[in-house]
Amino acid sequence: MIKLLKNRKFQIALSIVALLFIVLLSVDRFSKVNIIRNIVTAPVVLVQKGINSASEWVGGIVSGIRGYADVIEENRNLKDENLKLKQQVSTLAELVEENERLRESLGIKNKFSDFEIVGANIVGSNPGNFYYNFRIDAGSLDGVEIDAPVIAGDNVLVGRVYSVDLTSSVIIPLIDEKMGVSVWNTKSEGGQGIVKGDIELKEQGRCLMDTISEDFDLKPGDVIETSGIGSIYPRGILVGRIESIHRDDSLIERYAIIEPLVNFNEIREVFILKNKGD
């Protein structure tokens, strides 16, 4: 045995075996224990990765749902704010309109200081291409009387009161054939004529001016107003614009087609002029 240990070849072989053993022990990844560990832990790692991926996917869905809910809530808030703004704009428009009506009423009151002003709303009308009469929500209890002049807020003639009951009245418009108004030219206040309704022209929303005095200087485009002659209409109410002028050869008289300044399809409020002495 001692000889074997002293043998040179044996010593070399023993050294090689020892060296290999040490190398195998130092390289842990190739050990049997590590191989077994890898075999056991590999499936666990895969399962954990799957769980993590599923958790991330579910988390993404939850985040998406929360984001969608936030968008819906934000959209609802924006709609509420938009509705409030619309209501504010509508209220402001109503205030502006009311202010304009008050200014018009004050202007009419100042212009016709000899009259009491009764304001009224149009609550009904006869259907047709143009309205043939209007019903207003003011009657004898409000001081409205038959034949009282009726004007719009911008001082244009609408017509006159035709019939009255306690709480409402009927107005016939300027284009009605029962109307007749003495007028003159606003640019010269010279000459006179009579504006009245005409059955044929009424369908066109126009009226007729005849009985034109020779000194009445007029041409298409001129604006005419009430002259104040007569007992119904005070001077200075705008009536219409001359659309065309014609001459009746048989009578050698002029007549004109008048376009009323009031828009019968748009008026909603009117003012009735009542004599203070009545």
Sequence and secondary structure as in RCSB ss.txt:
>XXXX:A:sequence
MIKLLKNRKFQIALSIVALLFIVLLSVDRFSKVNIIRNIVTAPVVLVQKGINSASEWVGGIVSGIRGYADVIEEN
RNLKDENLKLKQQVSTLAELVEENERLRESLGIKNKFSDFEIVGANIVGSNPGNFYYNFRIDAGSLDGVEIDAPV
IAGDNVLVGRVYSVDLTSSVIIPLIDEKMGVSVWNTKSEGGQGIVKGDIELKEQGRCLMDTISEDFDLKPGDVIE
TSGIGSIYPRGILVGRIESIHRDDSLIERYAIIEPLVNFNEIREVFILKNKGD
>XXXX:A:secstr
 HHHHH HHHHHHHHHHHHHHHHHHH GGGSHHHHHHHHHHHHHHHHHHHHHHHHHHHHHHHHHHHHHHHHHHHH
HHHHHHHHHHHHHHHHHHHHHHHHHHHHHHHHHHHHTTTEEEEEEEEEEE  SSS S EEES  GGGT  TT EE
E TTSBEEEEEEEE SS EEEEETTSTT EEEEEETTT  S EEEE  HHHHTTT EEEES  TT    TT EEE
E   SSSS TT EEEEEEEEEEETTTTEEEEEEEESS TTT  EEEEEEETT 
